[in-house]
């Protein structure tokens, strides 16, 4: 059976959540509102995605920045299908039994990257716990196809945790993506309810492993606020990330996709995000992006250039001491 999220109703997208009571989100504050997607380049980007029969997390996760990013011909490709084997309480991607992998998908991603003229591309995926390697081999093939079709494009990946399998981790790390991004999403206390299929320290260990095998790769991780975490818990997550030598942290406001998803417990203000950004910089991250609308792949290309500049500045400073 082929799943088409545009045709599935909410109950079919998230059957595991239908037993949940409705949790009305309430009115969004003014600082979280964005214009509706439109524009000629937005339409061109959408057309390329459709012609190559590709899936984007921009659409599947209901990202609020889709209009801005697609208007700039930036899109985050989501490989391995439209259906996830996990059921995180925050996520709008459909849950269920996925289709078999499409062996031509990596090549189509490479062609789309070439046609869009991307200098930097982000590739993410659904979790595929049904596969023997959790999709690690498919990630490697996608990285290789992008480099074959568009050699000048830098590649950022945003995979799952591959169920903690070290061989699968190493397979993907040894494909040498320029940026290895894996989101912790929330604080450890909330994992049982918000991210039940994952393990906090497993995710940290994955990011630490990247640096062990490929010290020149950039590592990146993100989290949402508004799920009931405290400032002190956020600070501890930052400390844990720095202990794992993570270069770049992103922090954004959680937005509730449907009344059946986890509720928004708090709308963090722009001023509070500035405070979190300052705290992260004090802890030693090379790069910090912390705003209500920050998402993992938002402005990823510009951020990659800033990451390289920040590392060079740090190395120069250390050499001068």
C-alpha positions in Angstrom: 0.0 0.0 0.0 1.3 3.4 -0.9 0.8 6.1 1.7 0.0 9.6 0.6 0.0 12.1 3.6 -2.0 14.6 1.5 -4.9 12.1 1.3 -4.7 10.5 4.8 -6.8 12.0 7.5 -5.3 12.7 10.9 -6.5 9.4 12.4 -4.8 7.4 9.7 -1.6 9.4 10.0 -1.4 8.9 13.7 -3.5 5.9 14.7 -1.6 5.5 18.0 -2.6 9.0 19.2 -6.3 8.7 18.7 -6.8 7.4 22.2 -5.3 10.6 23.6 -7.6 13.3 24.9 -7.7 16.5 22.9 -5.3 19.1 24.0 -6.3 22.5 22.5 -3.2 24.5 21.6 -4.8 27.9 22.2 -3.9 31.1 20.4 -0.3 31.4 19.1 1.6 34.5 20.2 2.3 37.1 17.5 6.0 36.3 17.3 5.4 32.7 16.1 3.3 33.7 13.1 4.6 33.4 9.5 3.3 34.4 6.1 1.6 31.8 3.9 3.9 30.1 1.4 3.8 31.8 -2.0 6.0 33.1 -4.8 7.5 32.0 -8.2 10.6 30.3 -6.8 8.5 28.6 -4.1 6.4 27.1 -6.9 9.5 26.1 -8.9 11.0 24.3 -5.9 7.7 22.5 -5.3 7.7 21.5 -8.9 11.2 19.9 -8.8 10.3 18.0 -5.6 7.1 16.7 -7.3 8.8 15.7 -10.6 11.5 13.8 -8.8 8.8 12.1 -6.6 10.6 13.1 -3.4 9.4 13.7 0.1 10.5 16.7 2.2 10.4 17.1 5.9 9.3 20.7 5.2 5.9 19.3 4.2 5.6 16.2 6.3 6.5 17.9 9.6 4.5 21.0 8.8 7.5 23.3 9.2 6.5 27.0 9.6 9.5 28.1 7.6 8.6 26.3 4.4 7.6 29.5 2.5 10.8 31.2 3.3 13.1 28.2 2.6 11.4 27.1 -0.6 11.4 30.7 -1.9 15.2 30.5 -1.6 15.3 27.0 -3.2 16.2 25.4 0.1 14.5 22.1 0.9 15.2 19.3 3.4 14.8 15.9 1.7 13.3 13.1 3.7 14.4 9.7 2.5 13.1 6.2 3.0 9.4 7.0 2.6 6.7 9.0 4.3 5.8 6.6 7.1 7.8 6.3 10.4 8.1 3.2 12.6 8.2 5.3 15.7 5.5 7.5 17.3 7.1 10.5 19.0 4.5 12.7 20.8 5.6 15.9 19.0 6.0 14.7 15.4 3.5 15.1 12.5 5.1 12.5 10.3 2.7 9.6 9.7 3.2 6.5 11.8 2.7 2.9 10.6 4.2 0.2 8.5 6.4 1.7 5.7 6.8 0.5 2.1 10.0 -1.1 0.9 12.9 1.2 0.1 13.0 2.7 -3.4 16.4 1.9 -4.8 16.3 4.8 -7.2 15.5 7.4 -4.5 19.2 8.3 -3.8 19.8 9.1 -7.4 16.6 11.2 -7.6 17.8 13.2 -4.6 21.1 13.7 -6.3 19.4 14.9 -9.5 17.1 17.3 -7.5 20.1 18.8 -5.7 21.8 19.4 -9.1 18.6 20.9 -10.7 18.1 23.2 -7.7 21.7 24.3 -7.7 22.1 23.8 -4.0 25.4 24.7 -2.4 24.4 22.9 0.8 21.7 20.2 1.2 20.1 18.6 4.2 18.9 15.0 4.1 16.8 13.5 6.9 14.7 10.4 7.1 11.9 8.7 8.9 13.0 6.0 11.5 13.1 2.6 9.8 13.3 0.2 12.7 11.9 -2.5 10.3 15.1 -2.6 8.3 18.1 -4.7 9.3 20.5 -1.7 9.1 17.8 0.9 10.0 18.4 2.5 6.6 22.2 3.2 7.1 23.1 1.8 3.7 20.4 4.0 2.0 21.9 7.1 3.7 25.3 6.2 2.3 23.9 5.7 -1.2 22.2 9.1 -1.0 25.4 10.9 0.1 27.3 9.2 -2.7 24.6 10.1 -5.3 24.6 13.8 -4.3 28.3 13.9 -4.6 28.2 12.2 -8.0 25.5 14.6 -9.4 26.6 17.8 -7.6 30.2 17.5 -6.5 30.4 21.1 -5.2 27.5 20.6 -2.7 28.2 20.2 0.9 26.0 17.5 2.6 24.3 17.7 6.0 22.5 14.6 7.3 19.9 14.4 10.0 19.4 10.7 10.7 17.8 8.7 13.5 19.8 6.7 16.0 19.9 3.4 14.0 18.8 1.6 17.1 22.2 2.1 18.7 23.9 -0.3 16.3 27.6 0.7 16.2 28.2 -0.9 12.8 25.4 1.1 11.3 26.7 4.3 12.9 30.2 3.8 11.5 28.9 3.0 8.0 27.2 6.4 7.8 29.9 8.3 9.6 32.5 6.8 7.2 30.6 8.3 4.2 31.9 11.6 5.6 28.9 13.9 5.5 30.1 17.5 6.1 27.6 18.0 9.0 26.2 15.1 11.1 23.1 16.4 12.8 21.1 14.3 15.2 18.5 16.0 17.5 18.2 15.3 21.2 14.8 17.1 20.9 14.1 17.4 24.6 15.4 17.0 28.1 16.0 13.4 29.5 13.1 13.6 32.0 10.6 14.0 29.2 11.9 11.1 26.9 9.4 8.5 28.2 6.4 10.6 27.1 7.8 12.7 24.3 10.4 10.5 22.6 9.6 7.0 23.9 11.4 5.1 21.1 14.7 6.8 21.6 17.3 6.9 24.4 18.9 10.2 25.5 22.4 8.8 26.1 22.3 6.7 23.0 21.8 9.8 20.9 24.6 11.6 22.8 26.9 8.7 22.2 26.2 8.7 18.5 27.2 12.3 18.2 30.3 11.6 20.2 31.2 8.7 17.9 31.1 11.0 14.9 34.0 13.0 16.3 36.0 9.9 17.1 35.8 8.6 13.6 35.8 11.9 11.7 37.3 14.7 13.8 36.9 17.2 10.9 33.1 16.7 10.6 30.8 19.2 12.2 28.3 17.8 14.7 25.0 19.5 15.4 22.0 18.8 17.6 18.7 20.5 18.3 16.0 20.7 20.9 12.5 22.1 21.3 11.3 24.1 24.2 7.7 24.5 25.4 7.1 20.9 26.4 7.5 21.4 30.2 11.3 21.5 30.5 13.0 24.0 32.9 15.9 26.4 32.1 18.1 24.3 34.5 17.4 21.2 32.5 18.2 22.9 29.2 21.5 24.0 30.7 22.3 20.4 31.6 21.5 19.3 28.1 23.9 22.0 26.8 26.6 20.7 29.2 26.0 17.1 28.0 26.3 18.2 24.3 29.5 20.0 25.0 30.9 17.0 26.8 30.2 15.1 23.5 32.0 17.8 21.6 29.0 19.0 19.6 29.7 22.1 17.6 26.3 23.6 16.9 23.1 23.7 18.9 19.6 24.8 17.6 16.7 25.7 19.9 13.2 26.4 18.7 9.7 26.6 20.0 7.6 23.4 19.9 4.4 23.8 17.9 1.6 21.3 18.4 0.6 19.7 15.1 -2.8 18.4 16.1 -4.9 18.3 19.4 -3.8 14.7 19.8 -0.1 15.5 20.0 1.8 16.7 23.1 0.5 20.0 24.4 2.4 23.3 24.4 3.1 23.9 28.0 4.8 27.2 27.5 5.4 29.8 24.8 9.0 30.9 25.3 9.4 34.6 24.5 12.0 36.0 22.0 13.7 37.6 25.0 14.0 34.2 26.7 15.5 32.7 23.5 18.1 35.5 23.5 19.0 34.4 27.1 19.3 30.7 26.0 21.5 31.8 23.1 23.8 33.7 25.4 24.0 30.7 27.8 24.9 28.3 25.0 27.7 30.6 23.8 29.1 30.8 27.3 29.2 27.0 27.3 31.5 27.0 24.2 29.4 26.0 21.2 30.9 27.2 17.9 27.4 28.1 16.7 24.1 28.8 18.3 20.7 29.3 16.7 17.9 30.0 19.2 14.7 31.7 18.2 11.0 30.7 18.3 11.1 29.7 14.6 14.5 28.0 14.6 14.4 24.5 13.1 17.3 22.1 12.6 17.7 22.7 8.9 16.6 26.4 8.8 19.3 28.5 7.1 21.6 25.4 7.1 23.6 26.6 4.2 24.4 30.0 5.6 25.1 28.4 9.0 27.6 25.9 7.5 29.6 28.8 6.2 29.5 30.4 9.6 30.5 27.1 11.2 33.6 26.9 9.1 34.5 30.5 9.9 34.0 30.0 13.6 36.2 26.9 13.6 39.0 28.8 11.7 38.7 31.7 14.1 39.0 29.4 17.1 42.0 27.5 15.7 43.7 30.8 14.9 43.1 32.0 18.4 44.5 28.9 19.9 47.6 29.0 17.7 48.2 32.6 18.8 48.2 31.7 22.5 
